[in-house]
Amino acid sequence: MLRSLVGSEMCIRDRYMGLKDRIRTLAYKNAIVKNRHMFEGKIVLDVGCGTGILSIFAAQAGAKHVYGIEFAAISSHAMKVVEQNGFKDQITIIRGKVEEVKLPIEKVDIIISEWMGYFLLYESMLDTVLYARDKWLATDGFILPDKAVLYVSTLEDEEYKSEKLEFWDNVYGITMPSIKRWVTTEPLVDVVNEKALNSNSCAILNIDIMKVTVKELDFAHEYQLTINRKDY
């Protein structure tokens, strides 16, 4: 029971943090509801629908019907959210893996998905979106978003470095240099103050989601950055 509660709570917390990201969520909402002419009367597939919010946006934009697929337990809550917002007849939530579920229709006009992971591709759902594209998307259909670009840059943040790295020099009187070295090799996801950036940015991956293959997502790319500050 405890394991079940913790798993459920973590899932809700992750969804909450995603929805609290106003820039990302409003970008999706505006792209959908402000393009009603593209959604009206269309059949839409929401891959990894989560709470069902993108499905509801699509319904608000006039979609004929929306199918939301979600493997996690939150799918049962998404069903209730859909009903509570008056879209029960317009949105169908299906619990299962995209690779395993069967849709009651052969093709969809539009695929929407909030698939992005850390560093764009790490723990992302793009491979699942591509599977759905190849299986269900009509020849004249489209995916939203249909483009993605990955940029790299450098930063210098002395306060952050002191907090995250120098902490290991004295942990309640104990030095832990091996852990400090380990921490420097671990990827970190965080919000960065724009003032901390100390170089230009460089695009290392440009994805056309309508055409890209899973194999092409395994990539290597040479790049060059120019440091534009001398306070390091």
C-alpha positions, 0 to 999 in steps of 0.5 A: 500500500505504501509503495502504491501511495508513494508511486501515485504521489510522485506521479501527481507531483511530476504532473503538477510541476509540468503544468506549472511550467506556464511557458510550455503549457501556454505554448501548447494551448496557444498553438492549439486553440488559436489554430481552430481552422486546423483542428475543427472537424479533425480526428486527434491523437494525444500520445501520453495524454497525462491529465488530458489537458492537451486533449481538452485543448484540442476539443476546445479547438473544435476537434471532431474526436480526440483519443488520448493514450496514457499508460500510467494510472493517472489515465483514470483521473484524466477520464474524470477530468474530461467528464468534469469539463463536459467533453465526455462525448468528444474525448476518449481516454485509453489506458495502455501502451501506444505500441499495444493499444487498438484504436477504433479508427484506422487513421488520425488527422493530427497527433499532439504530444508533450513528449520532450525529456531532459536535454530534449531526448533523455527519457523522452517519448519521441520514439513512441510518437514516431511509432504512432506517426507511422501507424496512424497518421494520415498521409495529409496529417500533421504532428504538433509540435513538428520541429525541435531544436537542441542547443548547447551553451556554457555557463559560469555560476560561482554561487551555484558551484559553491553550493553544489560542489564545494559542499562535499569538501566539508560534510559535517567535518568529513571530506568526500572528494570522491563524491565531489568528482562523481557529482561533476560527471552527473547531468543536472536539470535546473533553471539557469539565470540568463546572466550565468551564460558565458558563451554563444549557443549552438544548435547540435540537433534539428529534428523534423518530427514528420520525417525523422527515424528512431535511428537518426536520434542516436547522433554525434555532432561537432560544435564550437562555442565562443566564451564571451566573458573573462570572469571564470 
